[in-house]
Amino acid sequence: MTGSIRSGTTSVRANGVDLGIESFGREHDPLILLAGGTTMLSWPDALCERLASGGRRVVRYDLRDCGASTSVDPANPAYDLRDLARDAVALAEALGAGTAHLGGIGVGGMVAQVAALDHPDAFSALTLVSTRPVAPGPIDEDLPDHDHAVLGALFAGPLPDWTDRDAVAAFAAAGAAPMGNDPEQARETATRIWDRTPSDDPAVHRANQLGTVFSRIDCGPRWRDRLGELDLPTLVVHGRTDPFFPVGNGEALAAEIAGARLLVLDDMGTALRPNATDRVATAMLALG
């Protein structure tokens, strides 16, 4: 396939909510469904295009209360992690896929793990990027926690006016390097997220930029002890310099999922970088 067919952003009704999606590739190719972490822009354009050129239909989507998906009250969400997992299953069904390769990044990786565990017949492969095997909150003793020195420094100053596009972009750029990310990439992504936020409410902008809704939803019960049940090709991608979910979390995921491949990217923090596109796409396509 030469090039990729890219749609504009639209929405699909699934599991009782509208989910914002963007598609790449041909409609009848095997589906790779990419759960945002929390918005779809966590998955770079270049990676989506490269996967589509490899003969896949790629659909990236916004989680609830993010981007173009249904947003009600991100400060008080009336749903839980299992609802988000059912969203992924319902979206794959609404897109006409018998099964899908499911990818999740960051908190979207938690959604992907639970979706694959609770609905094993819905997914044919799993890619988990920059995530961990437990919910937000207290960490298991054997897992490395957030680098609190980095996060403390990052949020020591005042937060931006979330309704000021330039201030939000500058805040994202300033915080990129401590997170192991590229400042200009962070600035561009933050601007695009801001432009896609369909509200003037500062709380909605903040939720879109920081994914704060995930700190407010019920993520129980634990699923880590069930990871050995997964019986599908799995790729775990993690940045060597990730201070938010340090690399030991990715190593634990790969160790506990039978046959999982671990791809550690030395110059990556929390965000996928454009220079990793070919390596990540090649590994994802190899899953089938």
N, C-alpha and C positions, 0 to 999 in steps of 0.2 A: 504494500500500500504506500503510495507516495503522498505525503502531506496528511492532514487530518481535517475532518469536517467538524467545525466547532459551532455549537448553537449559542444563542444568547441565553441569559438567565431566565428561567421560568419557574413555575411551581407545580408540584404534583400533590394531589390529595392522597394521604396514606396514614392509616391508623388514626383517623379522625382529625388530622392537622394538615396544614399546607407546608410542604418542605421545599425550600428554594434549591434548585438544581442547575447545573450547567453540564452539557454533554459534549464529548469529543469522540470522533470516530463514526463508524457505520452502525446503524441501528441493529443489524442482525449479527454483529460480531459478539463473541463472549463478553459478558459484562464484568467490569471492575467497578465496584461501588465504593466511593471514598467518603468516609464520615469526617466532617470537619472537626477541627479541634480549637475553637468551637465553630468558626466559619469555614466555608469551603476553600477560602484562600490560603489556608494552611497547606494545601496541596498546590505546589507551584504550577503555573501554566505549562512550563517546559516539560515537566514530568508527565502531565496529563497528555500533552501532545505526543511525547515520545511513546507512551503506552499505546495510544491510538494508532500510531504509525506501525506498531508491532502487531496490529490486527485485533485490537480490543476496543470495545465500546466502553468509554470511561465516563462515569457520572459522579461528579463531586457534589456534595450537598451540605447545607447549613443545618446544624442541630437546632432544635426548638429554641426560641428566644434569641436567635442570632440571624444576621443577614436577612435574606428574603423569606425565611421560614416564619411560621406563626409565632408572634411575640405578644404575650399578654402582660406579665409582670415578672421580669427577671429577678427582682428582689424577693419574690415569694412564689416560686414555681409550684404549680399544683400537679406535678408528675415526678416520677423517679427514674432511676437508671434503667429499670426493666422496661419502662415505657419507651425510653430512647432506643433500647435494643429492639423492641417490637417495631419501632419506626423503620429501622434498617430492613427488617424482614418484609414489612408491608411495602416499602419503597421498591425493593427488588421485585416483588410480585407485581406492583403497579407498572413497572417498566417492562414487564413481560418476560423476565428472566426465569428459567427453571431453577438455576442456581447462580450464585455470583461469587466472584473473588471479592472479599470484603477487606478494605483497608481502613485503619483508624490511626490518627495521629494525636498525641497528647491525651487529653480527656476523651477524645474520639476513639483512642485505642482501648480505653476501658469499655466504652460502648461496644466495640467490635468483639472484645473477649467475651462479654456476657451474651451478645447476640449469637456468637458461634457455639457457646456452651448450651444455651437454652433452646436454640433452633438449629441443631446440627445438620438437618437435611436442606437448609436454605442456602448453605455456603459451600463452595468447592475449594477455597483457599483463603488464607488469612495473612495480611501484612500489618504489623504493629510497629509504629514509629514513635520514638521519644515518649514512651509510656511506661507504666508499671503494673504489677499484678494485684494491687490493692487500691482501695478507694481513697479519695482525699481525706486527710485527717491523720491520726496517729499511724506511724509506720511500723511494720514488723521489724523486730530486732536485727534480723539478718539483712535487711535492705538499707541502702544508704538514703538518708533523708535529704530534703532540700539543703542547698548550701545557704544557711541562714545569714552568713556574713554578706554574701552577694545579694540576696533578696533584701536584707535590711538596708544596705547601701542604695539599692535601686529605688526603694520606696521611702527613703529618709526625707527627701524633699517633698515639696507640695505636688499634688496631682494636678494635671492640666484641667483647664475648662473643657469638659468633654464635648461641648457644643462648638468649640473653636477648632476647625479643621487643621490649621497650621500648628496650633499648640499641641494637638494630639500627635501629629506626625513628628514634631520635634521631640516630644516625650519618648516616643517609640524609638527614634534614632539614638537618643542619648542612652537608653537602656539596653541597646542591642549588644554592644561589645561585652559587658559583664555576663550576658547570657550566652556568649559564644557565637553571636549572630552578626551578620553584616549590617552596619547602620543604614546604608542606602536601601538595601532590600527591605529592612524593617520600616523605614520611612514610607517607601512605596506601598507596601502591604497595608500599613495603618491608614494611609490616605484612601486606598481602595475600599477598605472596610468601612471607613467613615462615610464615603460616598454611597455605599450600599445600605447604610443603616436607615430604615424607613421611618425615622422618628426624630423629633427634636428633644426628646427627653434625655437629660444627661445620664440617667441610670441605664437607659437602653444603650447609649453609646459606650458607656463604661463596660457593660456586659459583653458587647460585641468585641471590644478591644482586649479585654483581660480574661474573658471567660468566667467571670465571677459567679455566674449562675450555678456552676458546678459545685461551689462550696456550700450551696444551699439546698441541694436535692438529696433525697434519701438514696444512698448507694448500697444499702444492705440487701440481702445478706452477702457475706464474703464469698468470693468466687475463686480465690487463689488455690484452695485445696482441691478444686475440681479441674485444674488445668490439665492434669494427666488424662482426662476424658477426651480431650481434643484429638481427633483423628483425621486431620486434613493437612495438606502441605502448608507450612507456616514460615514466614520470613519475619525476623525481628531486626529492625534498623535502629541504631542508636548513635548519638554523637559522643565522641570521647570526652568532650569538654562541657557536656550538658550539666549545669549547676542546679537545674530545677528537678529533673529526675536523673540523678547521676547514673553513669553507665552500668553500675551494678544492678540496677533495676532491669535493664534490658538483658543482661547476662542471666538473671534469675528466670525471666520469662522464657528465654531460649532453653534453659536447662530443664524446665518443668513441662514444656510442651514436647512430646515425643517427636523426634526427627526435625525439630525446628532448626533453621539456619540463622546464625547471628551475623549481621553485617555491621561492624563498627566503623564509623567514619571519623578519622582522626581530627579533621578540621571543622567538625560540626558541633554546634551547641544544641539548642532546642529546636531550631528551624532547619528544614531541608534547604540546602544551598543549590543554586543552579549547577555548580560544577560537579555535583554528585548525581545529576540526572541520569546519565548513561549507566552508571553502576547500579543505581537503585532500580531503574526500569528493567535492566537486563535480569536482575535477580527476581523481580516481581513476575516478569514474563516467563521465567523458567519454572515457576510454580504450576503453570498450566492454565 
